[in-house]
Amino acid sequence: MAKSKKDQDITLRIAQQPEADELLARSPLAALVGMLLDQQVPMEWAFCGPYTLAVRMGGDDLDAHEIAAYDPEAFAELFTAKPALHRYPGSMAKRVQQLCQYLVAEYEGDASAVWSDVSSGAELLQRLHALPGFGTQKAQIFLALLGKQFGVRPAGWRQAAGPYGEAGSRRSVADITGPESLAEVRAFKQQAKQAARAAKRTAAR
């Protein structure tokens, strides 16, 4: 159990691994890195990545300054060592390093500063979208995760998060609170992919 700066109890069940989830709950940077890794791999694999990376770097948390200054080839090796941190470890290592370099340049390496002083959901979405590797969809999902599970709820946050901000939805990692909801989110994603394929086939006729 970890506490946010607002002294809220935060318990996550995203990575489905206690140590990894504990790190995500207490480390804003770990949560951002997990979200960055969440593409083309199972969600729990992506969100276990920050914990595995921290262990391989010899610590119990991630440090943006350290990652930003790390030798690129050596950092890539941390991702490619078995078991690999991602299906595309080399490219994702580069993206994580770019993210940390941006955080150092824009927020003095403090990941929580991305959202700690925002006045609206729209402003938060804009800041998240500016992060390297965060497209609109990824920014909206992370915004929803902040609102639903971290208690970061500036005015209009649900609207800014789009459909991912809807209460009771099972659309994304923002809605995962245990094995059952993980299965529901995975089923939703599979249905969405099937619908997209069907629409593409229809359009091609």
N, C-alpha and C positions, 0 to 999 in steps of 0.2 A: 504494500500500500504506500503510495507516494502522495505528497501534498503539493498543490500548486502554490503560487505566490499568494493566492487569495485564501490559503489554508483550507482548500477544498480537498476532500479525500478523492483520489483518482485511482481507480482500479481498471486496468485494461485487459481485454481478452482477445487481442487482435492477432498476435503472433502465435498464440496457443502454446507458448512456452513461458513459464513463470519468470525466469530471469530476463528474457527478452522483453516481455510486457512490462516488467518493473522499470527497466531502463527507458522504455518509450514513455511511461507515465511521468518520470521525473526529469527527462532530458528533452527540451524543445528541439535541439539539433538532431537527436536520434529520431524523433518523430518526423521531422522534415526529410531526413535521409531515407527513412522507411517509405515515406510517400513517394519520394523520387524513384526508388527502386521498384515501386509497385506498377510494373508493366511487363507483360509477356511472361510472367511467372506467377505461381499461386500467391495469393495475398499473404499467407502466413510465412512463406519463404522470404518474401520481400521485407516484411517487418521483423523478421529474425536477423536480417542482415546487419543492422546497426550494432546489435549486441555482439555478434560474431566479429565484426570489424573492431569493436572496442577491445575485445579479448586479444585479437591478433596484434593490436597496437600496444598491448601491455597495460591497459587501464580499465577503469570501470565506467567510463563515459567517453564521449567523443568531444574533441576540441577543434573548433573551426580554424583557429590559428595554426595548430599543428598540422591539420590536414591540408590547409592551403599552402603551407610551405614544404610539404613532403615531396621528396623526389618522385616525379610522375611514374617512372618505371617501377620503383620500389613499391609505390602505392598500388599500382596495378597488380603487382604480385600478391598483395594482401587479398585481392579479390579473386585471383585465379587459383590460389592454393586450394587444394581439395579439402572439404567440399567447397566448390565455388560459391561466391555470394550471389551470383545471378547467372542467368542463361547467357548473357553477354557481359562477362565480367570486365573485359578491357574497356569497352565503351562506357559502362556504368561507373567504373572507377574514375574515368575522366570527368563524367558529369558530376559526381559527388565532389570532386576536387574543385570544379568550376563553381558549384554552389557555395562551397565554403570560402572560396576566394571572393565571391560576391558579398557574402555576409561580413567578411572582414572589411572589405572596402566601404560598404554601405551602412553596416550596423555594428562596427567594432567587434565583430565575431560573435555577437549575442543574438542567437536565433530568436529568442522570445521577443526581442525588440521589433521584430517584423509585425507583431500584433499587439504589443503591450500598451501602446498609446494611440491606437486608431480610434476615430470618432464614429465610424460607420462601417457597415458591412461592405459597402461599395469601395471604400478606401482600403479595407483589408483585402478584398479581392484584387484590387489593382496592385497592391504590394506583393501578394502571392504570385500573381501572373508575371511580375517582373523578375521573379527568381529564375535562374537558369534551369531549364528542364521542366518548368511548370507551365504547361499550356492552360487554356481556359478550363477544360474539364478537370484536370488535376488540381488546379487552384480552387475550383468550386468544391471538390471532394474534400480537400484538406480544410477548407473553411468550414464545411459541415462537420468534419471531425472535431475541430476546435470548439465549435458551438455545442455539439451534442455530448462530447465526452470530456472536454477540458474546461468547460464553463466560460469560454471566451465568446461573449455574445454582444457585440456592439449593435447599435440600432440598425435594423434591416438585415441582420446576418442571414436569416433564412431565405429572404428574397435574393440576396447576393449569391447564395449557394445554389440557387436554382432548384431543380427537382431533388437534388441531394440533401437539401435542407428540410425537406418535408418531414414532419413528425410521423413516426411509425413506419417510415419507408424501409425497404430492404434493398437498396440500390448499390451501396458502396461500403468500403471499409469503415466509413463513419458510423455505420449501423451495426457493426459486429460487436457483440457483447458476450459471446460464448460460442460453443460448437454449433448450437442450433441455428443461431442467426447467421453464422458463417455459411452454413449449408444453404440457408435461404438466399443470402446475397449471391452465392455462387450460382444457384439455380436461376436467379434473376439475370445475371450476366450472361449465362448460357442462352436463355430465352431471347435476350436482346441481340446476341450475335446471330442466332438463327433467323430472327426477324429481319436483320440487316441483310443477311445473305439472300433471303427470299425476295426482299425488295430490290436487291441488285439484279437478281435473275429476271424479275418481272420487267425491270427497266431496260434490260438488254434485249428483250424480245421485240 
